[in-house]
Amino acid sequence: MDHKVIRKSLGQEIPSPCTGVCTMDLNNEYCIGCYRSRLEIGGWTHMDNESKLTIIKDLRKRRKEAKKK
């Protein structure tokens, strides 16, 4: 799996982590492709970059936890 390095740049929007596999896991309520919740997916375009970076850090933890199962 490729891991992208996301750098915070002034004036540059952080892209969506969507992988195109848009299916919700009903057990943990996260998308099985990007590991975002419905609220995170729906609110992405309205978030500032700081909020997006926080979510991306959370996604990495969620992905790691999911692989342990």
Contacts in CASP RR format, 6 or more apart in sequence:
PFRMAT RR
TARGET T0000
AUTHOR 0000-0000-0000
METHOD contacts of the structure
MODEL  1
MDHKVIRKSLGQEIPSPCTGVCTMDLNNEYCIGCYRSRLEIGGWTHMDNE
SKLTIIKDLRKRRKEAKKK
6 14 0 8 1.000
6 53 0 8 1.000
6 56 0 8 1.000
8 14 0 8 1.000
8 49 0 8 1.000
8 53 0 8 1.000
12 49 0 8 1.000
13 49 0 8 1.000
14 49 0 8 1.000
14 52 0 8 1.000
14 53 0 8 1.000
14 56 0 8 1.000
16 34 0 8 1.000
16 44 0 8 1.000
17 34 0 8 1.000
17 35 0 8 1.000
17 36 0 8 1.000
17 55 0 8 1.000
17 56 0 8 1.000
17 59 0 8 1.000
18 33 0 8 1.000
18 34 0 8 1.000
18 41 0 8 1.000
19 33 0 8 1.000
19 34 0 8 1.000
20 33 0 8 1.000
20 34 0 8 1.000
21 31 0 8 1.000
21 32 0 8 1.000
21 33 0 8 1.000
21 34 0 8 1.000
22 31 0 8 1.000
22 33 0 8 1.000
23 31 0 8 1.000
23 32 0 8 1.000
23 33 0 8 1.000
24 30 0 8 1.000
24 31 0 8 1.000
24 32 0 8 1.000
24 38 0 8 1.000
25 31 0 8 1.000
25 32 0 8 1.000
28 62 0 8 1.000
28 66 0 8 1.000
29 37 0 8 1.000
29 38 0 8 1.000
30 36 0 8 1.000
30 37 0 8 1.000
30 62 0 8 1.000
31 37 0 8 1.000
31 41 0 8 1.000
34 41 0 8 1.000
34 59 0 8 1.000
35 59 0 8 1.000
35 62 0 8 1.000
35 63 0 8 1.000
35 66 0 8 1.000
36 44 0 8 1.000
36 55 0 8 1.000
36 59 0 8 1.000
40 55 0 8 1.000
44 52 0 8 1.000
47 55 0 8 1.000
END
